Amino acid sequence: MVFSVEKGLLSGKQEYSFDNREDFFEEFLVQYYADHPPPAELILPHEIDGALAGYLTEQKAETCR
């Protein structure tokens, strides 16, 4: 599920389902944020690798231009 929170209030949620396999979460993040601008803060269930964090930072910078 992807929850959207604005000013401390839940403003929306989206539910996705997919096969649970290795690296599915990281693949989902790349695919999702290729089409959606990353928010100022992401709260994730576990840490992600540096390359993915860099990709998300880059995506965020592109949407701020």
C-alpha positions as CSV (number, residue, x, y, z in Angstrom):
1,M,0.0,0.0,0.0
2,V,1.1,3.5,-0.7
3,F,-0.3,6.1,1.8
4,S,-0.3,9.8,1.1
5,V,0.0,12.1,4.1
6,E,-0.3,15.8,3.9
7,K,0.0,18.1,6.9
8,G,-0.2,15.0,9.2
9,L,-3.5,13.8,7.7
10,L,-4.0,10.7,5.5
11,S,-5.0,12.1,2.2
12,G,-5.1,8.9,0.1
13,K,-4.0,5.4,-0.3
14,Q,-3.3,3.0,-3.2
15,E,-3.2,-0.7,-3.0
16,Y,-1.0,-2.8,-5.2
17,S,-0.5,-6.6,-5.4
18,F,2.3,-8.5,-6.9
19,D,4.2,-11.8,-6.5
20,N,6.5,-11.7,-3.5
21,R,10.0,-12.4,-4.8
22,E,13.5,-11.2,-4.1
23,D,13.9,-7.5,-4.8
24,F,10.2,-7.0,-5.6
25,F,10.1,-3.9,-3.2
26,E,13.0,-2.2,-4.9
27,E,11.6,-2.9,-8.3
28,F,8.2,-1.5,-7.2
29,L,9.8,1.7,-6.0
30,V,11.6,2.3,-9.3
31,Q,8.5,1.6,-11.3
32,Y,6.2,3.6,-9.1
33,Y,8.5,6.7,-8.9
34,A,9.2,6.6,-12.6
35,D,5.6,7.8,-13.0
36,H,5.1,9.7,-9.7
37,P,7.2,12.5,-8.2
38,P,8.8,11.3,-4.9
39,P,7.6,13.2,-1.8
40,A,9.9,15.2,0.4
41,E,10.0,12.2,2.8
42,L,9.5,8.5,2.3
43,I,8.8,6.2,5.2
44,L,9.8,2.7,4.2
45,P,9.6,-0.7,6.0
46,H,13.3,-1.3,5.6
47,E,16.4,0.4,4.3
48,I,17.2,0.6,0.6
49,D,20.5,0.5,-1.1
50,G,22.4,3.6,-2.0
51,A,21.8,3.3,-5.7
52,L,18.1,3.3,-5.3
53,A,18.3,6.2,-2.8
54,G,20.3,8.1,-5.4
55,Y,17.7,7.4,-8.1
56,L,14.9,8.6,-5.9
57,T,16.8,11.8,-5.0
58,E,17.5,12.4,-8.7
59,Q,13.8,11.9,-9.5
60,K,12.9,14.4,-6.8
61,A,15.3,16.9,-8.1
62,E,13.9,16.6,-11.6
63,T,10.3,17.4,-10.4
64,C,11.5,20.5,-8.5
65,R,12.9,22.1,-11.6
